[in-house]
Amino acid sequence: MGRGGQLKETDRETVSEKTGGVYTWEQVQSHTSKNDQWLVIDRKVYNITKWAKRHPGGFRVISHYAGEDASEPFSAFHPDPKFVQKFLKPLLIGELAETEPSQDRSKNATIMQDFKALRAQVKKQGLFDARPSFFLLHLGHILLLEVLAYLILLQWGTGWTLTLLCSVMLATAQAGWLQHDFGHLSVFKKSKWNHIVHKFVIGHLKGASANWWNHRHFQHHAKPNTFMKDPDIYMLDIFVLGKTQPVEYGMKKIKTMPYNHQHKYFFFVAPPLLIPVFYNFNIMKTMISRRDWVDLSWAMTFYLRYFYCYVPLYGVFGSIAFYLFIRFLESHWFVWMTQMSHLPMEIDHEKQQDWLTMQLQTTCNVEQSFFNDWLSGHLNFQIEHHLFPTMPRHNYYLAAPQVQQLLNTKADLTV
């Protein structure tokens, strides 16, 4: 309280939080610090400061939208908004003033409305409904290759030719693409079942962590190609990505690496080492440091099964070499399949753009064909995947013409 019973601005906000206040965008945008975070969803104002630490997708992804309108990413990431409402209700502190626009900053209200209509249209067409048989066959294909590779080596020996053949079989089993489907909650209607199967696929079949993947990958989708917010482009110790960052590094004379020659050593560092070295180390470090014993237990089932099967065939050191070679092959595949649809696009600092504009400027599609669909796990439809991350991938090709139709009406937006 100020003198004479007058409320100070901070006191006024405290009272409003308890009674359900009315706020301006300026007030919302002043709450962006680590210990004080607000955001807006469908004109409702929420204080997410304490909830961020318990957010299932990780505290960073929700914090990236502090001080912003998060309506579009909220719809994109949550297939069952009604279920999430019970978590939102205790966080509600008020709403935007009637005089305030629904969108913040310079976001285009017309584009946002048009995309909302497109989302409702594809949802009505059933494009968010998964075909269980598609994913069941995909899982069967993975298990079949796993069993065949082991039986071939068990029956006919571990010569160089058979070892190479089985390495390719295990590397192309595509469990990585399947875990991606469950991680995005795009298979089952209930999130709980997606999470359970996700832990099995990424944990038991890949030896990795579901929580590590979720917390990292959701940030990428929330703010793709954005410095300090998208971990997939944050490789400052080795590479300097985009057009803006190299200029800044040149001005600051930062020379941790010979960045003027990075185009020469990229091929010898990123594609072969990302999964077998960086990801493996980072995953284990994250699970142990965060005491994520559930994910660690799932990962251990993979390693126990793998070494139980292959140590009798290759010995301890031979089994480790065989494992690293498989990951080496996977790493090449993963880097080229994922980065060809991101690195050619805009990589820059935060611009607070609407969902459609942001995703179009940071992702691109690769030509559609049966082979490209299989090779990329349908992520050659990267635009549709980023616009609708919970959509089952077998429906991307059906959504693509409708996305293109919307873009044809927008002179300032192109694929």
N, C-alpha and C positions, 0 to 999 in steps of 0.2 A: 504494500500500500504506500502511496505517496502522501504528501502532506494534504490536509483538508479532505481526506477520504478519496482523493483522486487515484485511480489505478494507473500504475506504470504499464508500458507496453508488455513487458515480460509477465507482470501480474495478470494482465488482461488475457494473455494467451494461456496461462495456467488455469484460470477460471473457465475459459472457453473449452479447454481440453476435457474438463470434468463435466461440463454441461452440454457439450455438443455444439461447438462453435461454428462460425462462418468465417472463412479465410480468403485471402487474396493469393494470387500466384506468388507475389513478392514475399509473403509470409512463408508459404510452403518452401520456396527456393532458399530461404535462409536456414533451413534445417537439413544440412547435408554433411555435417561432420560425423565422425565415427561414433560419437556418443550422443548424437541427436539427429535422427533421421525421420523425415516424413515423406510420404508419396501420395499420389492421387490415383484412384481407380474408379472410373465412371462417376466422376465429380465428387466422390467421397474421399475425405482426407484421413489417412491412417498414420499413426505413430508406430514405426516398425523398429525403433531403436533396440528394444529388448528381444523382439521376435527374430531379428536378423540372425542372431547366434543359433537359433533353433530351427531355422528355415531348412527344410529337407534338401533343397537344391544348393545349400551353402550360403554363407552370409554375404559373400562377394556379389553374387548375381543379383540379389535383391537390393544391395547397397548401391549398385551401379545406377539404379533408378531413383535414388534419394533426391528429393526436390523436383521430381519430374512427374508427368502423367504416365503411369505404368499400365494403363488400360489395355493397350494392344499386346504387350508382352505377356500380361496376365492371361488374356484370352488364348494366346498362342501356346503357352506352356501348360495350361491346366485343362485337361479334357473334361473334367467334371467340376465346373465352377460352383455348383450348389454345395458340393462336399467341402470345398475350400472356404466357403462363407462362414462356417462355424469357427474357423481359425481367424478370419478377418474381423468378426464381430467385436471381440474384446479390444482390438486395435483401433477401432473407429473413434475419432475425436471430433468429427464435424464434416463440413462440406464446403465446397467453393461458393463464394458469394454469387448471387444471381447475375450480377454485372460482369462476372469473370467468364471468359471463353472456356469451353471444355478442354481445348488443347493448350499446351504451354508453349512459350517462346514463339518461334517462327514456323512451327509445324503447320502444314497445309490442311485445313479443316475439310476441304472438298475431297482431297486424296484419301484422307482417313475415313471419311464416310463411304466413299466408293469401295475401298478395300473391305470395310465392314460388311457392305452389301455382297461383295464377292465371297467372303468367308461364309456368310449365311447361305448363299446360293449353293456352294459346293457341299456344305454340311447337309442341306436339304436333299441333295442328290445322293447322299449316302457315301461320299468319298472319304469320310472319316471312319467308316466301318471296315474292319479288317476281315480278310478271308482266312480263317484258322488253318485251312488246308495248305495255304501258301507257306506259312511259317513252320507248319509241322513237317512238310516235305523238305524245307530248308534245313531244319534240325536233323532230319533223317539223313540227308546228304552229307552233313558234317560228321555225324557218328559213323556212317558207312566208310568215309575216307579214313577216319581215325583207325577203325578196325582193320580195314584192308591194308593200310600201310604197315601196321604192326604184324599182321599175318604174313605179308610178303617177306619181311625181314626175318621173321621167325622160321619160315619154311625154306627160303632160298638163300639166306645168308646176308651179310652186311658188306658186300662188295661196293666199290665206288659207284657203279651204274645204278644198282638198286637203292643205295643210300640217296643218291641224287633224285631218283624217281620218287621215292617216298618223302623226301624233303619238299618237293614241289607239291605232292598230294596234300601234305599237312599244312603247307603254307597257303594253299588255295582252298582250304576247307571253308573259309569265309565265316568262321565263328565271330570274327570282328564285326562284320556287317550285321549279323544277327543280334549280337548284344546291343548294337546301336539301335535296333528296332525296339527292343524291350526297354532300353534306357530312355527312349523318347515316349514311352507309354502309348505306343501306337498299335499294340497287338490286342490286349484284353481291354474290356471296357472299365474294369476295376483296376485302379492304379496299384493296389496291393499285389495282385497277381503278376503284373508287369515287373514290379520290384523283385519279387521272389524268383521268377525265372531269370531275370537279369543277373542276379547274384550267381545263379547256377552257370549260366552261359559264360559270363566274363570271369567268374571265379574258377569254376571247375574245368572249363574248356580252354581258358586262356591264361589262368594264373594271375589275374589282375584284380583290381578293386572297383566295385560298382560305385561306391561313394567318391572315390578319386575321380572316376570318369564323369560322374554327374556334376560335381562341383567345378570341374574344369570345362566340360563341354557346354554346359548351360551358359557359362559366361561368354563363350564363343558365339552362341546363338543370340544372346541378349545384346551384345555390342560387338558384332563381327568387325574384324580389321581395325579395331580402335585401340590406340596405344594405352597401355596400363590397365586395360579392361578385358582384352581378348588374349588369353594366355597362349593361343595357337600362333600368334605372331610375335610373342615376347621372347625373342632370342637375341637380346642385346649383347650378350657376351661373345657371341659367335658371328651373328649376321645383323645387318641393319636393313630393315625392310621398308618398302614404300619410297615415295618421292620426297616427303617432308623430313623424315628422320635422318637420311644421309646428309642433308643440308645442315641440319642442326648439329650433327656430330662434327661436321667439317668446321662450323663456326666455333664450336667449343673445343676443337682440336683434341677430341677424344680418340685415342688410338690404341684401344685394348687389343684389337686385331687389325690386320691390314685390310680394312674394309674396301679399299679401292681395288682389291683383287678378289673380293668375296665371290664374284661370279665364277672364278676359276676353281676355288676349293669347295664350293657348295655341293657339287656332285660327289665329293669324297667324304663329306661329313654328314649332311642332313639325311639323304635317302638311306645310306647303309647303317647309320648309328642311332637314329631316332628311337626306334623300338628296342633293339637289343641292349643299348647302353643307357640312354637318357630316361626313357620311359620305365624300364625295369628298375633302375635305381630310384627314380622319383616315386614310383608306386610303393615300393617296399618302405622307403623312408617315410612316406605319408601315412601309411597304415600303422607303422610302429609309433611315430611321433604323436599321432592323434588317438592312439590306443583303440584303433578300430579292429577289435579282436574278431568280430563276425566276418568281415571281409578277409582278414588275414587267414582265418580258418578255411574259408572257401578256397583261397589261393593255395593253401597248403595241400588241399586235396588234389589239386592239379599236379603239384610237384611230387607228391607221394606216388600218385598213379604213374606219372611219367617215368620216374627213376626206377620204380618197381618193374616196369615193363622193359626199359631200355638198358639199364645197367648190366643185366645178364647178357645182353647182345653186344654192347659197345664198351662196357667198363665205365667207371665213374667219369674219367676225363673225356672219354669218347662220347658219352651221353651228353655232357655239358657242351661239347663242340657241336654235336648234332642239333641240340636245342638252339644254340646261338646262330647256327647257319639257317635254321628254319625262320627264326626271328629276323635275320638279315634279309631273307627273301621277302618276308612280310613287310618289312620296313620300306623297302623300295616300292612295293606295290602301294602301300598306304600313303606315302608321301606324294607320289605322282597322282594318285587318284583323288586325293583331297585338295592338294594345293593348286592343281591346274584350274580349279574353279574359284580360287580365292586370291592367290598372289597377283594375277594380272589386273585385279580390280583395285579400287581406291583403298589406301591404307593411310590413316591420318588420325589426328586427335579427335576427341569427342565433339560432335556437332549437334546433338540433341534433335535428330531428325525423326519424322514419323516412320512407322514400321516398314511400310512399303518402299519408301524412298531409300531408307538405310540398307535394307536387304538387297535392293536392286543395284545399288552402287558398290556393294562389297562382294557380290556373288555372280557367277555366270554359269550357264549351262554348257554341257558338252554334247555333241551330236548324238541323237538317239539311234540306237540299233540294238538288236538282241545281244550282241557281244558286249557292247558298251554298258548295257543295263546289267549284265551279269558281272562284268569285270569291276564295275564301280559300286555294286550293291544298290543300283538305281540312283546313286548320288550324282550321276550325270545330269539329273534334274535338280541341281543344287538350288535354283531359285525357288521352285515349288517347295522343296524341303525346308528352306529357311522361312518362307512365308507361312507354311503350315507344318511346323515340326512334329505335331502329333498325328499327322496323316499317314496311314500305312503306305509304304513306298510303292506297292503295286498299283496305287491309284494316281501317282504323280503324272503319268502320261495323259490321264483324263482331265486333270486340273490345268495342265500346261496351256492348252488352247484358250481356256477361259481367262487365264492370267494374261496371255498375249492379247486377247480381245480388249481387256481393260486398258492395257498399255497403249494400244492403238488409238485410244481416245485421249491419251495424255501426251501432248507434244514434248513435254520436258522430261518424260520418263521413257527409257528405252532398255531393252534386254541386251 
